[in-house]
Amino acid sequence: MLSTLEPLDDSTFTIGQVAKVLSITPAIIANHHHNNGLDYCSESPERGRGRDFCVIDVYMLALVREILELTGDANRAAEDVSRLVYFEGDRLLRSSGLLPPSRRKARKRVLRENLGAAHELFVQHRRPSLNVGRYGHCDGDWFLLREDADEAFFPHRYQPGGADYRRDEFSDALYRGVIARRRVCCVNATMRLRQVDEQLSSLGGGPKE
């Protein structure tokens, strides 16, 4: 069950509000879309009007910014986050391709109307937190993880004692929000999106039309 923050899903936000929440400029938000290929789920505005950003747009931007902080590659960050939203097939796999822009319209409409239809990574932060660790991580948190520079960031769910996290030094890295250790880069997506929700809820975005 999602939390009382569900009303965010029925709100839209101006570019100024999104910029404030993510501590970036409106120009950077526009640049990620026009130059880096980040395809927002919100509808394209009519000429002369500003975009009404939906909540998953803000989540996508937040994750792009975290990956960009680690890698410095805005185009790759936009592509990796876009794949989380517009993957081909019924479920996200490492081999999943990106839906071409011409086939994304229906997916966008569904996600605007129902955030619960998105990948689990985008909704886990709305659920009650269990067993909060010393660095703020929780059992079941979703991470975006890349172990090699040639790989895409791919979602992994933190499960204590799981085979992926047996090494103490690797587990310690995963407990933190964003960190690069050795060749490993990871973003605690659940933690970051929880922060975004808290900031968005203080804005009081406008209702969807």
Residue pairs with C-beta under 8 A, 6 or more apart in sequence:
1 127
2 115
2 116
2 123
2 126
2 127
3 126
3 127
3 128
5 126
5 197
5 201
6 126
8 55
8 197
8 200
8 201
8 205
9 54
9 55
9 114
9 115
10 207
10 208
11 54
11 55
11 200
11 204
11 205
11 206
11 207
11 208
12 42
12 52
12 53
12 54
12 205
12 206
12 207
12 208
12 209
13 21
13 52
13 53
13 54
13 55
13 58
13 200
13 203
13 205
13 206
14 50
14 52
14 53
15 26
15 29
15 30
15 50
15 51
15 53
16 26
17 53
17 203
17 205
18 29
18 53
18 57
18 58
18 61
19 25
19 26
19 28
19 29
20 203
21 58
21 196
21 199
21 200
21 203
22 29
22 58
22 61
22 62
22 65
22 196
24 65
29 61
31 74
32 38
32 61
32 64
32 74
32 78
33 39
33 40
35 74
36 64
36 74
36 75
36 77
36 78
37 75
37 78
37 79
37 82
38 60
38 61
38 64
38 78
38 81
38 82
39 82
39 86
39 101
39 104
40 51
40 53
40 54
40 57
40 60
41 54
41 56
41 57
41 60
41 85
41 107
41 108
41 111
41 112
42 51
42 52
42 53
42 54
42 57
42 108
42 112
43 52
43 108
43 112
44 51
45 51
45 52
52 206
52 208
52 209
54 111
54 112
54 208
55 115
55 200
56 85
56 111
56 112
56 115
56 118
56 122
58 196
58 200
59 122
59 193
59 196
60 81
60 82
60 84
60 85
62 192
62 193
62 196
63 81
63 84
63 144
63 187
63 189
63 192
63 193
64 74
64 77
64 78
64 81
65 77
66 144
66 177
66 178
66 187
66 189
66 192
67 76
67 77
67 80
67 81
67 144
67 153
67 185
67 187
68 74
68 77
69 178
70 178
70 180
70 185
70 187
71 77
71 185
76 152
77 153
79 98
79 152
80 144
80 152
80 153
81 153
82 98
83 92
83 96
83 98
83 152
84 92
84 119
84 121
84 122
84 155
85 107
85 111
85 118
85 119
86 98
86 99
86 104
86 107
87 93
87 96
87 97
87 98
87 99
88 96
88 97
88 98
88 99
89 96
92 119
92 155
94 152
94 154
99 107
110 117
111 117
111 118
112 208
115 122
115 123
116 123
119 155
120 142
120 155
120 157
121 142
121 144
121 155
121 189
121 190
122 193
124 140
124 141
124 142
124 157
124 190
125 189
125 190
125 191
125 193
125 194
125 197
126 197
127 140
129 138
130 138
130 139
130 140
131 138
131 139
131 160
132 138
133 175
134 175
135 175
135 176
135 177
136 175
136 177
136 188
136 191
137 158
137 174
137 175
137 176
137 188
137 191
138 158
138 190
139 158
139 159
139 160
140 157
140 158
140 159
140 190
141 157
141 158
141 188
141 189
141 190
141 191
142 155
142 156
142 157
142 158
142 188
142 189
142 190
143 155
143 156
143 157
143 158
143 174
143 186
143 187
143 188
143 189
143 190
144 153
144 154
144 155
144 156
144 186
144 187
144 189
145 153
145 154
145 155
145 156
145 184
145 185
145 186
145 187
146 152
146 153
146 154
146 184
146 185
146 186
147 183
147 184
148 183
149 183
153 185
153 187
155 189
156 164
158 165
158 174
159 165
165 171
165 174
169 181
170 181
170 184
173 179
173 181
173 184
173 186
174 186
174 188
176 188
177 187
177 188
177 191
177 192
178 186
178 187
178 188
178 192
179 185
179 186
